[in-house]
Amino acid sequence: MAISRKPSKPDVSEATINAIIEKGGSVAQDKKDVGKKNLQLRLETDLIDQIDEIRGKRTISPSRHTWILEAIYEKLQRES
């Protein structure tokens, strides 16, 4: 096992440190998707099982979320 010296700390002046501190930064902002809202959906286990079975028959199975979105858009197109 090679033994090496402890790395030395960089020589930084106190003025440099104070300049960085005084520069500050921006306030953290809440980055929400504009025009989107979260929705909690409760489904019975049997219905979820049926959805998963249908999703599984596709060549590339979409996520459950994507499948439900597709179903909503199809229903909206039919009814408008």
Phi and psi in radians as a Rosetta constraint file:
Dihedral C 1 N 2 CA 2 C 2 CIRCULARHARMONIC -1.343 0.35
Dihedral N 2 CA 2 C 2 N 3 CIRCULARHARMONIC 2.445 0.35
Dihedral C 2 N 3 CA 3 C 3 CIRCULARHARMONIC -1.938 0.35
Dihedral N 3 CA 3 C 3 N 4 CIRCULARHARMONIC 2.274 0.35
Dihedral C 3 N 4 CA 4 C 4 CIRCULARHARMONIC -2.250 0.35
Dihedral N 4 CA 4 C 4 N 5 CIRCULARHARMONIC 2.875 0.35
Dihedral C 4 N 5 CA 5 C 5 CIRCULARHARMONIC -1.279 0.35
Dihedral N 5 CA 5 C 5 N 6 CIRCULARHARMONIC 2.691 0.35
Dihedral C 5 N 6 CA 6 C 6 CIRCULARHARMONIC -1.143 0.35
Dihedral N 6 CA 6 C 6 N 7 CIRCULARHARMONIC 2.303 0.35
Dihedral C 6 N 7 CA 7 C 7 CIRCULARHARMONIC -1.099 0.35
Dihedral N 7 CA 7 C 7 N 8 CIRCULARHARMONIC 2.484 0.35
Dihedral C 7 N 8 CA 8 C 8 CIRCULARHARMONIC -1.434 0.35
Dihedral N 8 CA 8 C 8 N 9 CIRCULARHARMONIC 2.614 0.35
Dihedral C 8 N 9 CA 9 C 9 CIRCULARHARMONIC -1.323 0.35
Dihedral N 9 CA 9 C 9 N 10 CIRCULARHARMONIC 2.477 0.35
Dihedral C 9 N 10 CA 10 C 10 CIRCULARHARMONIC -1.155 0.35
Dihedral N 10 CA 10 C 10 N 11 CIRCULARHARMONIC 2.525 0.35
Dihedral C 10 N 11 CA 11 C 11 CIRCULARHARMONIC -1.482 0.35
Dihedral N 11 CA 11 C 11 N 12 CIRCULARHARMONIC 1.764 0.35
Dihedral C 11 N 12 CA 12 C 12 CIRCULARHARMONIC -2.045 0.35
Dihedral N 12 CA 12 C 12 N 13 CIRCULARHARMONIC 2.292 0.35
Dihedral C 12 N 13 CA 13 C 13 CIRCULARHARMONIC -1.314 0.35
Dihedral N 13 CA 13 C 13 N 14 CIRCULARHARMONIC 2.751 0.35
Dihedral C 13 N 14 CA 14 C 14 CIRCULARHARMONIC -1.142 0.35
Dihedral N 14 CA 14 C 14 N 15 CIRCULARHARMONIC -0.540 0.35
Dihedral C 14 N 15 CA 15 C 15 CIRCULARHARMONIC -1.120 0.35
Dihedral N 15 CA 15 C 15 N 16 CIRCULARHARMONIC -0.671 0.35
Dihedral C 15 N 16 CA 16 C 16 CIRCULARHARMONIC -1.144 0.35
Dihedral N 16 CA 16 C 16 N 17 CIRCULARHARMONIC -0.749 0.35
Dihedral C 16 N 17 CA 17 C 17 CIRCULARHARMONIC -1.097 0.35
Dihedral N 17 CA 17 C 17 N 18 CIRCULARHARMONIC -0.810 0.35
Dihedral C 17 N 18 CA 18 C 18 CIRCULARHARMONIC -1.097 0.35
Dihedral N 18 CA 18 C 18 N 19 CIRCULARHARMONIC -0.647 0.35
Dihedral C 18 N 19 CA 19 C 19 CIRCULARHARMONIC -1.101 0.35
Dihedral N 19 CA 19 C 19 N 20 CIRCULARHARMONIC -0.693 0.35
Dihedral C 19 N 20 CA 20 C 20 CIRCULARHARMONIC -1.177 0.35
Dihedral N 20 CA 20 C 20 N 21 CIRCULARHARMONIC -0.751 0.35
Dihedral C 20 N 21 CA 21 C 21 CIRCULARHARMONIC -1.115 0.35
Dihedral N 21 CA 21 C 21 N 22 CIRCULARHARMONIC -0.792 0.35
Dihedral C 21 N 22 CA 22 C 22 CIRCULARHARMONIC -1.216 0.35
Dihedral N 22 CA 22 C 22 N 23 CIRCULARHARMONIC -0.472 0.35
Dihedral C 22 N 23 CA 23 C 23 CIRCULARHARMONIC -1.061 0.35
Dihedral N 23 CA 23 C 23 N 24 CIRCULARHARMONIC -0.675 0.35
Dihedral C 23 N 24 CA 24 C 24 CIRCULARHARMONIC 1.205 0.35
Dihedral N 24 CA 24 C 24 N 25 CIRCULARHARMONIC -2.796 0.35
Dihedral C 24 N 25 CA 25 C 25 CIRCULARHARMONIC -2.717 0.35
Dihedral N 25 CA 25 C 25 N 26 CIRCULARHARMONIC -3.034 0.35
Dihedral C 25 N 26 CA 26 C 26 CIRCULARHARMONIC -1.591 0.35
Dihedral N 26 CA 26 C 26 N 27 CIRCULARHARMONIC 2.742 0.35
Dihedral C 26 N 27 CA 27 C 27 CIRCULARHARMONIC -1.343 0.35
Dihedral N 27 CA 27 C 27 N 28 CIRCULARHARMONIC 2.422 0.35
Dihedral C 27 N 28 CA 28 C 28 CIRCULARHARMONIC -1.073 0.35
Dihedral N 28 CA 28 C 28 N 29 CIRCULARHARMONIC 2.352 0.35
Dihedral C 28 N 29 CA 29 C 29 CIRCULARHARMONIC -1.967 0.35
Dihedral N 29 CA 29 C 29 N 30 CIRCULARHARMONIC 2.577 0.35
Dihedral C 29 N 30 CA 30 C 30 CIRCULARHARMONIC -1.356 0.35
Dihedral N 30 CA 30 C 30 N 31 CIRCULARHARMONIC 2.026 0.35
Dihedral C 30 N 31 CA 31 C 31 CIRCULARHARMONIC -1.761 0.35
Dihedral N 31 CA 31 C 31 N 32 CIRCULARHARMONIC 1.571 0.35
Dihedral C 31 N 32 CA 32 C 32 CIRCULARHARMONIC -1.794 0.35
Dihedral N 32 CA 32 C 32 N 33 CIRCULARHARMONIC 2.642 0.35
Dihedral C 32 N 33 CA 33 C 33 CIRCULARHARMONIC -1.181 0.35
Dihedral N 33 CA 33 C 33 N 34 CIRCULARHARMONIC 2.143 0.35
Dihedral C 33 N 34 CA 34 C 34 CIRCULARHARMONIC -1.248 0.35
Dihedral N 34 CA 34 C 34 N 35 CIRCULARHARMONIC 2.296 0.35
Dihedral C 34 N 35 CA 35 C 35 CIRCULARHARMONIC 1.468 0.35
Dihedral N 35 CA 35 C 35 N 36 CIRCULARHARMONIC 0.189 0.35
Dihedral C 35 N 36 CA 36 C 36 CIRCULARHARMONIC -2.169 0.35
Dihedral N 36 CA 36 C 36 N 37 CIRCULARHARMONIC 2.554 0.35
Dihedral C 36 N 37 CA 37 C 37 CIRCULARHARMONIC -2.278 0.35
Dihedral N 37 CA 37 C 37 N 38 CIRCULARHARMONIC 2.588 0.35
Dihedral C 37 N 38 CA 38 C 38 CIRCULARHARMONIC -1.414 0.35
Dihedral N 38 CA 38 C 38 N 39 CIRCULARHARMONIC 2.554 0.35
Dihedral C 38 N 39 CA 39 C 39 CIRCULARHARMONIC -2.407 0.35
Dihedral N 39 CA 39 C 39 N 40 CIRCULARHARMONIC 2.274 0.35
Dihedral C 39 N 40 CA 40 C 40 CIRCULARHARMONIC -1.678 0.35
Dihedral N 40 CA 40 C 40 N 41 CIRCULARHARMONIC 2.265 0.35
Dihedral C 40 N 41 CA 41 C 41 CIRCULARHARMONIC -2.143 0.35
Dihedral N 41 CA 41 C 41 N 42 CIRCULARHARMONIC 2.185 0.35
Dihedral C 41 N 42 CA 42 C 42 CIRCULARHARMONIC -1.869 0.35
Dihedral N 42 CA 42 C 42 N 43 CIRCULARHARMONIC 2.130 0.35
Dihedral C 42 N 43 CA 43 C 43 CIRCULARHARMONIC -2.159 0.35
Dihedral N 43 CA 43 C 43 N 44 CIRCULARHARMONIC 2.599 0.35
Dihedral C 43 N 44 CA 44 C 44 CIRCULARHARMONIC -1.227 0.35
Dihedral N 44 CA 44 C 44 N 45 CIRCULARHARMONIC 2.647 0.35
Dihedral C 44 N 45 CA 45 C 45 CIRCULARHARMONIC -1.017 0.35
Dihedral N 45 CA 45 C 45 N 46 CIRCULARHARMONIC -0.701 0.35
Dihedral C 45 N 46 CA 46 C 46 CIRCULARHARMONIC -1.071 0.35
Dihedral N 46 CA 46 C 46 N 47 CIRCULARHARMONIC -0.709 0.35
Dihedral C 46 N 47 CA 47 C 47 CIRCULARHARMONIC -1.168 0.35
Dihedral N 47 CA 47 C 47 N 48 CIRCULARHARMONIC -0.724 0.35
Dihedral C 47 N 48 CA 48 C 48 CIRCULARHARMONIC -1.100 0.35
Dihedral N 48 CA 48 C 48 N 49 CIRCULARHARMONIC -0.712 0.35
Dihedral C 48 N 49 CA 49 C 49 CIRCULARHARMONIC -1.079 0.35
Dihedral N 49 CA 49 C 49 N 50 CIRCULARHARMONIC -0.720 0.35
Dihedral C 49 N 50 CA 50 C 50 CIRCULARHARMONIC -1.111 0.35
Dihedral N 50 CA 50 C 50 N 51 CIRCULARHARMONIC -0.760 0.35
Dihedral C 50 N 51 CA 51 C 51 CIRCULARHARMONIC -1.065 0.35
Dihedral N 51 CA 51 C 51 N 52 CIRCULARHARMONIC -0.818 0.35
Dihedral C 51 N 52 CA 52 C 52 CIRCULARHARMONIC -1.103 0.35
Dihedral N 52 CA 52 C 52 N 53 CIRCULARHARMONIC -0.627 0.35
Dihedral C 52 N 53 CA 53 C 53 CIRCULARHARMONIC -1.144 0.35
Dihedral N 53 CA 53 C 53 N 54 CIRCULARHARMONIC -0.766 0.35
Dihedral C 53 N 54 CA 54 C 54 CIRCULARHARMONIC -1.173 0.35
Dihedral N 54 CA 54 C 54 N 55 CIRCULARHARMONIC -0.727 0.35
Dihedral C 54 N 55 CA 55 C 55 CIRCULARHARMONIC -1.050 0.35
Dihedral N 55 CA 55 C 55 N 56 CIRCULARHARMONIC -0.673 0.35
Dihedral C 55 N 56 CA 56 C 56 CIRCULARHARMONIC -1.171 0.35
Dihedral N 56 CA 56 C 56 N 57 CIRCULARHARMONIC -0.320 0.35
Dihedral C 56 N 57 CA 57 C 57 CIRCULARHARMONIC -1.413 0.35
Dihedral N 57 CA 57 C 57 N 58 CIRCULARHARMONIC -0.236 0.35
Dihedral C 57 N 58 CA 58 C 58 CIRCULARHARMONIC -1.338 0.35
Dihedral N 58 CA 58 C 58 N 59 CIRCULARHARMONIC 2.690 0.35
Dihedral C 58 N 59 CA 59 C 59 CIRCULARHARMONIC -1.071 0.35
Dihedral N 59 CA 59 C 59 N 60 CIRCULARHARMONIC -0.853 0.35
Dihedral C 59 N 60 CA 60 C 60 CIRCULARHARMONIC -2.023 0.35
Dihedral N 60 CA 60 C 60 N 61 CIRCULARHARMONIC 1.911 0.35
Dihedral C 60 N 61 CA 61 C 61 CIRCULARHARMONIC -1.340 0.35
Dihedral N 61 CA 61 C 61 N 62 CIRCULARHARMONIC 2.117 0.35
Dihedral C 61 N 62 CA 62 C 62 CIRCULARHARMONIC -1.306 0.35
Dihedral N 62 CA 62 C 62 N 63 CIRCULARHARMONIC 2.837 0.35
Dihedral C 62 N 63 CA 63 C 63 CIRCULARHARMONIC -1.136 0.35
Dihedral N 63 CA 63 C 63 N 64 CIRCULARHARMONIC 2.825 0.35
Dihedral C 63 N 64 CA 64 C 64 CIRCULARHARMONIC -1.062 0.35
Dihedral N 64 CA 64 C 64 N 65 CIRCULARHARMONIC -0.701 0.35
Dihedral C 64 N 65 CA 65 C 65 CIRCULARHARMONIC -1.039 0.35
Dihedral N 65 CA 65 C 65 N 66 CIRCULARHARMONIC -0.836 0.35
Dihedral C 65 N 66 CA 66 C 66 CIRCULARHARMONIC -1.114 0.35
Dihedral N 66 CA 66 C 66 N 67 CIRCULARHARMONIC -0.728 0.35
Dihedral C 66 N 67 CA 67 C 67 CIRCULARHARMONIC -1.071 0.35
Dihedral N 67 CA 67 C 67 N 68 CIRCULARHARMONIC -0.763 0.35
Dihedral C 67 N 68 CA 68 C 68 CIRCULARHARMONIC -1.145 0.35
Dihedral N 68 CA 68 C 68 N 69 CIRCULARHARMONIC -0.697 0.35
Dihedral C 68 N 69 CA 69 C 69 CIRCULARHARMONIC -1.065 0.35
Dihedral N 69 CA 69 C 69 N 70 CIRCULARHARMONIC -0.770 0.35
Dihedral C 69 N 70 CA 70 C 70 CIRCULARHARMONIC -1.018 0.35
Dihedral N 70 CA 70 C 70 N 71 CIRCULARHARMONIC -0.752 0.35
Dihedral C 70 N 71 CA 71 C 71 CIRCULARHARMONIC -1.120 0.35
Dihedral N 71 CA 71 C 71 N 72 CIRCULARHARMONIC -0.702 0.35
Dihedral C 71 N 72 CA 72 C 72 CIRCULARHARMONIC -1.123 0.35
Dihedral N 72 CA 72 C 72 N 73 CIRCULARHARMONIC -0.807 0.35
Dihedral C 72 N 73 CA 73 C 73 CIRCULARHARMONIC -1.106 0.35
Dihedral N 73 CA 73 C 73 N 74 CIRCULARHARMONIC -0.699 0.35
Dihedral C 73 N 74 CA 74 C 74 CIRCULARHARMONIC -1.088 0.35
Dihedral N 74 CA 74 C 74 N 75 CIRCULARHARMONIC -0.732 0.35
Dihedral C 74 N 75 CA 75 C 75 CIRCULARHARMONIC -1.134 0.35
Dihedral N 75 CA 75 C 75 N 76 CIRCULARHARMONIC -0.737 0.35
Dihedral C 75 N 76 CA 76 C 76 CIRCULARHARMONIC -1.123 0.35
Dihedral N 76 CA 76 C 76 N 77 CIRCULARHARMONIC -0.678 0.35
Dihedral C 76 N 77 CA 77 C 77 CIRCULARHARMONIC -1.139 0.35
Dihedral N 77 CA 77 C 77 N 78 CIRCULARHARMONIC -0.706 0.35
Dihedral C 77 N 78 CA 78 C 78 CIRCULARHARMONIC -1.141 0.35
Dihedral N 78 CA 78 C 78 N 79 CIRCULARHARMONIC -0.656 0.35
Dihedral C 78 N 79 CA 79 C 79 CIRCULARHARMONIC -1.584 0.35
Dihedral N 79 CA 79 C 79 N 80 CIRCULARHARMONIC -0.094 0.35
